[in-house]
Amino acid sequence: MNAAASVPGQALRESDRAALRLLVGEAVRFDEPMAPKTSMRVGGSAAAYVTLGETDRLVALLKYCTQERLAWTVLGLGSNVVVKDEGFPGIIVRLQGGFTRVEVRGTTVRAGGAAPIAAVCREAAKAGLEGAEALVGIPGTIGGAVRMNAGTKVEIGELVRSVELVVAGEDVRTMTLPAFQYRSSNLDRSAVVCAAELALHAGDRQAVQARLREHIARRNATQPLELPNSGSVFRNPPDDFAARLIEASGCKGMRAGAAEVSTKHANFIVNRGGATCAEVVQLMTRVQKTVKAATGVELEPEIQIL
Ligand SMILES: Cc1cc2nc3c(=O)[nH]c(=O)nc-3n(C[C@H](O)[C@H](O)[C@H](O)COP(=O)(O)OP(=O)(O)OC[C@H]3O[C@@H](n4cnc5c(N)ncnc54)[C@H](O)[C@@H]3O)c2cc1C
């Protein structure tokens, strides 16, 4: 459904298991269930799941993936991704440890690729820096946000001054002012964001903190956060809103098994308990068909199916 969710390649072989143990030791787990690591809580296992906190180990792992032509991807907090029920046949990498660091230097915030967006917004607010408040309720990491150009009133791309990357098969490099479009960036699919520098500006600490609270309150009031979900399922078409079209087409409350179009926010699918990825995909297809028949608009998925 979304071709860019992973770097295509071979499935993990028996020989890769031993090689990965040598390369990253205890940091690799095999046949690791992914549902608990994604916000929709559906889907199968990763053939290999590697958690890393250091750039040199990431470089080494991605060189191995490239050499062996293995399928791999990087996962942030899994808030925009659902994993297929049959699982992911290659390696899923997750950054942690040193990659979660957030540092404020003047009006610049340097945040690791695995730093939660909310933590970055809170650190910025503590330092009296404004510009990132609207992003506080996005439940992902800086790496995922840069890849997706996540945003609401502000898109993260408007704030990013530079990113530190590891492109598979290469060493670390810095990219100044990457290009962003609506919910996408020009980052190579095989690039992992290790850190990003955000340019903010000086403001009033209390006012910034009050705005964080307002943004969180607004989300709590309008989004079905009490049930597992992946945020907006479809991209907004030009000059319109996917939620408006879905609601106008009568899809609110539509179900496939335990997957349901939220009655609170029409562009959310919620997992009412025990849903499968197949049910989520089936429901997405039904919504797309219904909206197309009712309005003529073809909705494009925003969430990525891995
Ligand atoms: C309740 C809810 C509300 C949401 N609201 C919004 C919103 O207002 N605006 C919005 O834009 N999105 C929203 N989202 C979607 C999601 O939170 C964002 O897209 C977020 O940026 C994804 O970050 P993540 O760390 O969870 O990435 P994941 O979902 O884990 O991954 C998303 C993509 O980013 C890639 N990726 C992850 N980490 C890295 C990295 N370090 N380097 C390179 N690529 C990486 C993955 O490979 C994948 O392609 C919402 C989701 C939920 C569940």
The ligand as an ORCA input file, in Angstrom:
! r2SCAN-3c Opt
* xyz 0 1
  C      -2.595      9.647     18.011
  C      -1.711     10.045     16.855
  C      -1.675     11.344     16.435
  C      -0.850     11.720     15.361
  N      -0.846     13.020     14.963
  C      -0.058     13.394     13.925
  C      -0.038     14.747     13.486
  O      -0.684     15.624     14.029
  N       0.759     15.062     12.432
  C       1.529     14.121     11.805
  O       2.245     14.469     10.848
  N       1.524     12.831     12.193
  C       0.761     12.449     13.236
  N       0.758     11.137     13.642
  C       1.570     10.142     12.902
  C       2.964      9.903     13.503
  O       2.994     10.170     14.889
  C       4.036     10.727     12.814
  O       4.148     10.399     11.439
  C       5.417     10.502     13.455
  O       6.324     11.431     12.935
  C       5.973      9.105     13.260
  O       7.085      8.965     14.123
  P       7.527      7.537     14.652
  O       8.770      7.718     15.425
  O       6.410      6.875     15.374
  O       7.840      6.794     13.290
  P       7.382      5.353     12.831
  O       5.913      5.294     12.757
  O       8.073      4.318     13.642
  O       7.977      5.365     11.361
  C       7.433      6.224     10.383
  C       8.396      6.300      9.210
  O       9.565      6.980      9.611
  C      10.712      6.167      9.409
  N      11.644      6.437     10.493
  C      11.444      6.272     11.826
  N      12.549      6.629     12.508
  C      13.454      7.028     11.581
  C      14.794      7.499     11.635
  N      15.455      7.642     12.794
  N      15.415      7.801     10.469
  C      14.793      7.663      9.275
  N      13.535      7.225      9.148
  C      12.869      6.910     10.297
  C      10.186      4.744      9.395
  O      11.053      3.871      8.687
  C       8.868      4.931      8.718
  O       9.059      5.013      7.325
  C      -0.052     10.746     14.711
  C      -0.083      9.416     15.166
  C      -0.903      9.063     16.228
  C      -0.903      7.633     16.695
*
